[in-house]
Amino acid sequence: MTFSPKLYWSNCLALMLLLGLTWSIGYINFGPFNLLIALAISITKTVLIVLFFMHIKGSSRMLHLAAFTGVIWWLLMLILTLADYHSRGWITNPKY
């Protein structure tokens, strides 16, 4: 599936607006919602890049499977890293 240049430019404009939004909210304190807002903007930018610039939208099922496998692999690595970080204090050294 081929996308028109207008779609690419509008996608680029949306990414630039989201970049400006990310930069501008960096100066505002939202309390405990800082991380949630930043992650929401980041995920939105990631979805736009994956769908249009990586041509996932309108592609074959095999490419969808490859992208899904990549996300699953990333989640597995994230879970294992967080489990390692969380379990660091479980064993203490009796010598110290």
C-alpha positions, 0 to 999 in steps of 0.5 A: 500500500502506498501513502500519499505525500500529503499523509507523510507531511501531516504525520510529520507535522503531528510528530513535530506538534507532539515534540513541541508539546513534550518540550513545553510540558517539561516546564510544567509540574503536574505532580504525580501525572508527569510520567503518565503524560510523558508516556502517553505522548511518547506512545502516541509518537511511537504509534505514528512512526510505526504505522506510517514510516515503518509501513505497518499499516496496510502491510502483510500479515507477516510484517504484523507478526514481526512487529508483534514479536518485537513488542513481545520481546521488548516486554519480556526484556523489560519484565526480566530487567525489572524483576532483576532490579526488584530482587537485588535487595533480597539476599544480604551479605552477612559479612557487612 
